[in-house]
Amino acid sequence: MYIGGGLGPFRHPPVHETITLAALIHSEFKLDPATTYLNLILEKQADILEFLRGIVWNDDPSNLLFNNQGWFNPSNENYSRGIGKDWAVQFADGAIFDADCTKDGWLGHKNLIARSHFGDLQFLHSMADAPGEAPEETKRKIMMWLQIMYRVALGEITNEVKLRDIKTIGDGTETTYPLRDLFDEGTIPNENDTVNTLLTTNGTYRKVMHDRRALGSCLHLIQDSYARGHCHRELLSDSIPRRYGRIVNFHSFRGQNAEEHQKYDFGDKEFDNVNVSDISVYEDMDGCTDAVHASTKLIDFWMRKAPWDEVREWLEDEVFAISPDVTPSNTRVD
């Protein structure tokens, strides 16, 4: 699913952002139902825009789509969008040169955007690193990230904790330090950088709400899992809106038919000034209705400060439930 941005024929609608607004409206957060993406930006509602900074982060983990304080952002706002030139260069490096976009690759080591789209961070989009990856491994990484970010959203993990020191606990009592497998002394960010650096790239904005950005990252990942270019799910209902169930395949981006993938990111829609309190606007967009409902439920968990174990059970058994017919990852779009 697309995030908003781009220019001219390369402009994309804010699908992720408006799904999130719909969920905030229908959840216990109770966002004003009249809120639209456009008026949120025009009115500079910084506190709500912090959720959207988190939503955008999965696609822009280097924060290159936003202006720091300067000529184009003299007031040091949190949602001053740039033209995205530097983002496009980093994305193209991974797309064009078929480079190794993993932590240990010559490109991936310093290019977080390439890693998140073509390499070993594709789980940020509910996708596998490469064709043939076991679904259990993809799900493990997804659940690891969701645990960390949800606990940041709760305040259990503070924004000053170093990445190498973040602990996760599995179904039992075993404690691991999973981000040591993803970041080392030479990566950007490196293992000694903090959660703040990870989420903000040490930008100039000074009123960052790390809890909302972390929750936004969780929401992006969950929403992407309902996009047919990202995951193939069991079809529960073929009526409108279609409803989907357990995951049959986690797709991998490199090698996919880009045109087919983008079809289910919904680049032909217009959402800038649409009132999304009526979620029927998503009925003809495969997976988006499910994405709204799942996002609403996660926000409700967060609003009442539900513990991770409760959220984990829901994610394991519902959102990321695996079909008995599951297959290793592939590059199909279905």
N, C-alpha and C positions, 0 to 999 in steps of 0.2 A: 504494500500500500504506500501511496505517495505521501511525502510531507510537502507542504506548500513552498514554492520558491521558483526560481528560474525566470528567464525573460523570453518574450516572444514565443516562437514555436517550441521552445524548451521549457516553458512555464508549466508547473505542475500544481494541481489543486491541493488544498490542505485536508487530505482525507484523514490521516492520523489525528491531526489537531481537532477536527470537528467531531470525530468519533469520541475523542476525549471530552470535548465540551458537552456532547450529548450525555455521556456517562456522568459527568459532574452535575448536570442538571437533574438527572433521574436518580442520583444517589443521595445518601444522607448529607452530602456536602451542600446540596440545594443551591447550586449556582442559579442566578437569575435566568429564567427560561427565555427571556428576550435576547440573551447574549449571542452574538455572532462572532465569527473569527475576525471580521473586518472591524466591528466596533470595539472589540477587545484591544486591538492594536491602536486604533485611532484614539481611543480614550486612555491608552497607556496604563491599563490595569495590570501593573507589574506583578502583583501577588498571584494572579491567575496565570499570567504569562510564564511564571516559573514552572508550572506544570508542563507547559508547551515546550519550554527549553529542555526539559527532560525527555519529552516525546521526540524532539528533533535529535537529541544526543546520539541515539543509536545509529542514525544515518550520518551524523556529523560529530563523531567523538573527539575531533580536534578543534571543535568550535570555530570553524573557518567560515561559516555562513553568517556570522554576526560581527558587527563592528565593535571594537573596543572604543574607549573614549578618545576623541580626536576630531578631525575635520568633519567626518560624516556622522559623528555621534557626540556632539559637544556637551550634551546633558548627561552623558554616561548612562543611557537607558539599557534595559536588559533585553530589548527585542528590536534593536536597530539592525536590520538585515542588510548585508552587503550583496554584491552581484555574484559571489560564489566562485570567482576565478580560481583562487588557490585550492578550494575544495575540488573543483573540476579537474585540476592538474593532478592532484593526488589520486582521485578516483581513476583517471585515465591511465596513470602509471600501472595500476593493477589490472585494468581491463585490456589495455592494448599490448603490453609486452609479455603477457602470460608469465609474469614473474612469480617467484616464491613469496607469497604474501603471508607468511607465518612469522612467528616470533624470531625464528632463527634464519629467516630468509634475508637476502641482501636488500630487498625492498621493504618487506614487511617489518623488519626490525625498527624502522624509523617512520613508518607510514600506517597510522592507526586506521585511516579511512580505507585503505586498500585491504588491511587485515579484516575489517568488519564486513566488507562486501565480497571479497574474493579469497579470504584466507581462513585463519584459525579462530576468528571471532564471528563467523557467520551465525553462530548460535544467538547473537544479539537480534537476529531476524527470524528466529525459529527455523534455521536451516543448518544443514550439515556442512562440515569443512570440505568434503570431497565426495564424489560418488563412491558407493560401497561402504560408507560408514555405518556401523551398527546403530539401529535406532536407540538402543539403550545408552550408547555413548553420547549421542546428540542430546537426549533427554537429560542425562547426567549434567552436562554443561549448562543447559538451560536452567535446570533447577538450582544449580550452584549460583548462577548469576541472580536469579530471582530471590534466593535466600539473602544474598549479600545486600542487594539494593532494597529489598523490603525492610531489612533490619536497619539500613541507613534511614529509610523513610520513617521508621519508628523511633530513631534516635539511639538505638542500641549500639550501632557502630557510628562513631562520630566522624566529622569531616576531617579531623586532624590525624586519624589513624593511618599509618603507612600501609600501602598495598600488601607488602610482604607479611604484615602482622595480622591481617584479617583472617579470622578463624571461621570455619563452618563445621557444623555437626551433622552427621548423616542420620539415617534412621535409628542407629544405635547410639553409642556414646563416643565413637571415634572422631577425634578432632583433626581437621586437615587445614592446610594453608594453600588453597587452590590458586590464588593469584600469583604465587611464586612460579607456577607453570606457564603463566601467560606474560609475565613481565620480569625482566632481569635488570642488571646494572646499565645495560646499553640501550634498552628499548625506550620509546617515547609513548607514554610516561614510563619512568623506571620504577623498579620495585620499592625504592625508598621514597617515592612521591606519595602524597596523601590522597585520600578520597576527594578532597577539595580540588587538588590538581587534576585528578582523573575527570571530574565532572565539569570543571570550569576552564581548564588549561591556564589557570591563574590569570583570568581576564580581569579587566578593570572594574567591572560591576561589583559593588560592595554590599549589596543587600540580597545576596544569594540565599535562597531557601533550599538547602541541600535535601531536605526531606521530600519536597515536591519534585525536584529534579530526579531524585532516585525513584520515586513512585512513577514518574513519567517514563523512565527507562523500562520499568516493569510493564507498564501499559503498552508501550510500543511492541515489546516482545510478544505479549499475549495477542495483541491485535494482528500482528503479522502471521501468527500461527493459523489464522482463519483465512488467509489469502491463498488462493489455489496455486499460485506460483511458488509459494513457500512450503506448504504442506498439503498432502493429499489426505483427506478425511473421509470417513464413512458418510454417505448421504442418508440423513434421517428422514428428510421430507423434501419432496420435489415441488411442493407448492411454493407460492410466493409469500414471504421470503423463504428461500431454501434454508434448511437448517442442517448443521453438520455435527458429527460425533467424533468417535475415536480416530486417532492418527494412524494412517496406513503407510505413509511414507514422508520422511523429511527430505525435501529436495535440496540440491546444491546449486548455487548460482552460476559458477563458472561452467560454461558448456551448455547452459540453457539457451533456448530460443528467446532472445531478449524481447522481441515483439510480442510473443505469446505471454511472457512473464508480465510485461507492462499492461497487457489487457486486463489483468486482474489486480493491477495497482490503481486502475480507474482514473487514468489521466485525462479522460474526455469529460469529466464531470466539472461542475461549477459549484463551489462551496463557500466562496469568500464571504458572501452576505446572506447565506441561507440560515433560516431558523431551524436548528436541528433538535429543538425540543420535541418535535414530531419525528420520531425515528423511522417513520414510514418512508422518509426520503432515501433510506438505504435499502429498501426492499428488493430492488433489482440489481443490487451490487453483491455478488456472491460472497458470503462470509461476513459482511459488515454488520448485519443484525446480530449475529453471534458475538462479534467483537464488541459491540455496544453493551450487550448483556454481561459478558465476562468482565469488561472494564468497570462497569457499574458495581459488580460484586466485589472486585478487588478494592475499589475506593471505599465501599462500605466496611470491608475488613479494616482498612487503614483508619477510617474515621473512628471506629470503636477500639482501636489499638489491639486488634486481635493478635495473639502470639503467632510467631512463624509456624509452629507445629500445626496449628489449625489451618492456616493458609496453605501450607504444604500439602496437607491431606486433600484439600479441594483441588489444588493444581494437579496433584498426582492422579486423582481419581476421576476428574472431570476434564479440565482444560487440556492436559497433556496425557490423558489416558491412551494407552497403546492398544491397537486392534490386534486380535490373535492372528490376523492376516498380514501383519506388518512386514515390510521388506526393507533391505538395506537401502540407503539413500540413492537417489538417481537424479538425472537432470531433466526429467519430464516436467511438463506443466499440465497438471490435471487435478 
